[in-house]
Amino acid sequence: MVLRVLHLVGSAVSEFYCNLSRLYAQDCLESLANPALYEFYIAYITPDRQWRFPTDLSRDAIDSAHPMAFAEAVRVLATLKIDVMVPQMFCIPGMTDYRALFDLLTIPYLGNTPEVMALTTNKAKAKAVVAAVGVRVPQGELLRPGNYPSINPAAVIKPVDADNSLGVVLVKDWCDYDTALKTAFTYADEVLVEPFIELGREVRCGIVVQDGQLVCLPLEEYNLDSDRQPIRKHDDKINQNKNGDLHLVAKNNTKAWIVDPADPVTERVWDIAKQCHVALGCRHYSLFDFRIDPSGQPWFLEAGLYCSFASKSVISTMAKATGIPLDKLFQMVLSNLQ
């Protein structure tokens, strides 16, 4: 039986998120193409909240596709008889509202529910939940415009619900707070201020659910330096060329690498990541960032609960390192719907 798979791509918020979504989704479509197993369809959302059903993700195909409101799009979805949807949207509405729409349409999708995505997109709420089960988190402050932090520098300022390190600033002196807050507030209505955790290491841990069990994948470690680069910034992850096209800069072994599972930090992080997965109510898969202080203690930083099943997706890279190719990973996650 050929599975009819819809890729939900684009953004209801900005062209930046449209391009980011298209970048990952295109990789997925190319990497998983197998007409014997899958029939792929694309639903593309634009910032005006119009829907399109292009034949591919080229700019020409998207521009020539008929734009339609949701009511008309629902009729198209009904005719397509979709078996499963793969969420490829990275904006907040894409991770929440649009997943909820597919719940209403009773079309199953891979990944976490809109409720879990809404919880974990808010860094302060996610921290509070995992802290309640004993996971160590930096004890920060949540600020609104007009508030001023009481945390002594050094401190890290981050928009509470922005992604890809947008607006993240390391403050080393009290006089730097004003500029850093102004930067962070351009990306969110609330800002999280956390005490800076001295760098030992920084790693990311992925989990995949297989036969009801949490399978931890090899950690990915980021190339940071206490003096030159103590935290990860937006430019360490994504760059944009003069044509507006995005490309990923953290996908080579100079920026990040897979940690040997025999490394003592691995088991420690795996145990904590499982606690986070359960506490946050995750399903299918999960992904968490941890700061490791010089004593070897992991600190939860944030959750990033998405996987585009692109060859360059973090979970895909981790799975490959443990001998699970992308096509098998996709089938593993699909099996959770059975």
N, C-alpha and C positions, 0 to 999 in steps of 0.2 A: 504494500500500500504506500503510495506517494503522499507525504505529509504536505498540506498546504500551509505554508509559513508566511505570516505577515511581519515585515520589519517596520516598526513605528519610528520614523525618523524626523528630524527637524527640531524646531523650538517654537513655543508660543511667546517667547520673550525677546530674543535678539538674534541678529545674523551671526554673531559670534557662536552662540550655542547651536545654531543651524549648521554652521560649518564644522564645528566639533563633532556633532552627531553624524553628519554626512561622512566625515573622515573615517570614523570607526565603522559605520555601517557598510561603507564600500569595501573595506577590508574584510568584513564578515561575509558579505555576499560573494566575494571572490574566493575566500578561503574555504567556505563550506559548500560551494556549488557542486551539486551531485543530483542530476535530474532523475536518477533511479530512486532517490530517497526523498527529495524535497522539490516542491514547486514554490518558488519565492515570489512574493508580492511586496510592494512598497506603498506605504501611506506616508506622505510627507506633509508636515505641519509647518506653516510659516508664521512669523510674529503677528500677523493680522488674524490668526486663528483659523485661517482657511485651510482646507484639506485638498491634497492633490494625490493622484495615484499614477506616478510616472512609471515608465517601463524600466528605467534605470536611474542612477543618481548623478548623471551628468547635468551640468547647468542647463543645457539645451532641453533635455528631457523634462526637467523640473519646470522650466519656464513655459514649455508648450503644453504641459498637463492642465486640464480644466480645473480651475479653483472652485471649491464648493463649501457650503456651510455644513455643519455637523449633521443636520437632518438628511441631507442628500448623501453625505458620506456613509451614514448608517445603511442606507439602501444599497450602496455599492458593496459594503462589507457583507451584507446579507447574501448578495449574489455570488460573492467570492467563496463563501462557505469555508472560512478560515478555520484550521484546526488548532493553531497556536500562534500567539503573537510574541515577538522578541522586542522588548523595549530598548530603543536606541536613543532616547531623549535624555539630555542632561540638565535641562532647566527644571526649576522646582515644579511648575505645572505639569511638565512631562513626566516627572517622577511620581506625581501624586494624582492630580485631576485626571490625566489621560489614562492612567492605569485603572482608576476607579471607573471610568467609562467602560472599559473592557470587562470589568466585573459585572456591570449592569447589563452588558451585551452577552454575558455568559460565554465569552471567548477566553479560554485559559491563556496565561502568559507566563514566561519564565521570570524568575527573580522574585524580589520581595514585594509585599503588598503596599498600597499607597499609605496606609497607616504607619507601617514601619519606615517607609521612605521619609515621610513627614517628620517622624521622630528623629531619625538619625541625621537628616539634613541640618537640623538645628544642633550645632555642636554642644551647646550648653545642656540641652535636654538629654542628649545621648550620654554625655559625661555623667550626669546625675543618675541615670539609670544604671550604668555599669558600676559606678561608685557604690551604689546601694547593695551590690552583691560582693563588695570587697576588692574590686579592681582599683588600683592606684591611678588617680588622675591629678593633674595640676589644679590646685584650688584657686580658681580664678574669680573674676567679677564680671557681671553682665551690665553693660552701660547703654543708656539711651543718650541722644543728643542733649548736651547741657550737663551731663554727669562727668565727673573727673575721677580717674582711678586713684586708689590708695595704695596700690602695690608698688613697692620699691623696685626701681629698675635694677637688673635687667628684667624686661618683661616682653612677652610676645602679644601683639594686638592682632586680632583677626575678626573679620566680619562673621557674625554668628552663623549665617546660612549660605555663604558664598563657597564656591568650589575652586579647585585648581590653584589654590594659594592666592587668589585675587585679593588684594588689599592687605595682605599679611606683612607686618612690619616688626622688626626687632628694635625695641627701645632700650638704649643703654644709659640714658640720662634723663632726669626729670624734664629738662628743657626740650626734649624731643617728643614729648607726649602730644602736644597740640597738633603738630604736623602729622604725626602717625594717626591720631584719631580722625583728623579730617580726611585722610586717605581711606581709612577703613570705612567710615560712614558714607562714602560714595558708593559702596557696594551693598550696604545693608542698613536697616533701621536700628539694629542692635549690634553691639560690638563686644567681643569677649576679650578680656585682658587676663593673661595667665603669667605666673612667675616663670621665668626662663629656666628650663632644666638644662644643666650643663651637659654638653655633648659627650656621650660615650659612642653610641651608634644610633641610627634610625632605621627601622625595618617596617616592612609591611607583611601581613599574614593573611593568606587566603584560605577559605574553607569551602569544601563542596560536600553536599549531602548525597550519600550513596547508600541505597538500601536502608534508609532511616538513620544511618550513622554519620557522624561528623568526621570527614576526612580532611586533615590539615595538610596543606601543600608546603613545599619548601619556601622559606622566607626570601623576600627580596630586600636587599640592603642598599641604601642610598649613599652616594659619595659626598660626604660633608667634611668640613674642616673647622676645628674650634676657632681658628683665627680668621680665615678667609671666607668661610661659608658655613656659619653655625646653624642656619635653618634653610629649608627649601623655600624658594620663591616661585612666583608664576613663570618667570623666564626660564626656570630650570625644567619646566614641564612642557610648555607649548610656545611656539613662535608663529608669527604670522608674516607672510611675505607681502610685497607691495600690491599684489593682486587680490589680497584678502584671503588667500588659501592658508590653512593651518598645517603645521607639521609638528610631530612629536620629537622632543629633544632628550627625553629621559629613557630612550629605548635602546641604549647601547651600553657596553660593559665599562665605559668610562664614567657614566652617570649612575648606573645601578647594576647590581649583579645578584645572582642567586647564591644564597648562603648554603654552605655544606650542612646537610641535616645532622651531621655529627657534632656541629658546633654546639657547645653547651647552652647558648642562648635560645636555641630552637625549641627544645622541650618546654622551657620556661614560658616562652611566648605562646606556644601552642595551647598550653593549659589555660592561659588567661584569655586567649582568643575564643576558645570554646565557651568560657563563661560569658563573654560578651555576646556571642551568637545567640545563646539561649536567653540571656537577660533581655535582649532587644527584640526577641521574637522573630528572628530571621528564618528564612526558608530557602531551599535550593542551593544558595551559596552566600558567602559574606566576605568582607575584606576590611581589615583594620590596620591603622597606622600606630606604631609604638615608638616612643623615644626611650632609649636605653641609657641610663645615667652612668657615670664612670664606675659606680659600684656594681653594675650589672643588673640593676632593678628596672624592669619595664614599666613605662607609664603610658596609659591609653591617651592617644591624641584625638582620633576621630574615626568614624566609620565611613566607608565609601562603597555602598552596597549596590554596585552595578557591574555588569560584565557584558560587553558587546559581542563576545565570541568572535572577536577579530584576532588575527594572529598576534597583534601587538597589545592586546588587552593584558592587564597584569595577571589575572587568574589564568588566562591561556598560557602565558609564559611560565608561570609557576607549575602548571600541570604538565607542560612539555618537559620541564626539568626532571619530573618524577616518572617520566615514561608514558604520560597520557597525551596522545596527540589531540589536536583540536576537534577533529570529527568525533572521537570517542568522548571527549569532555562534553560536547554538545548533546550527544546521545545519553550520557549519564544524567545531565540535568533534565532532559526531556522525560526520562524515566520517572522522575518525581511527580509527573502529572498523571501517571497511570493509576 
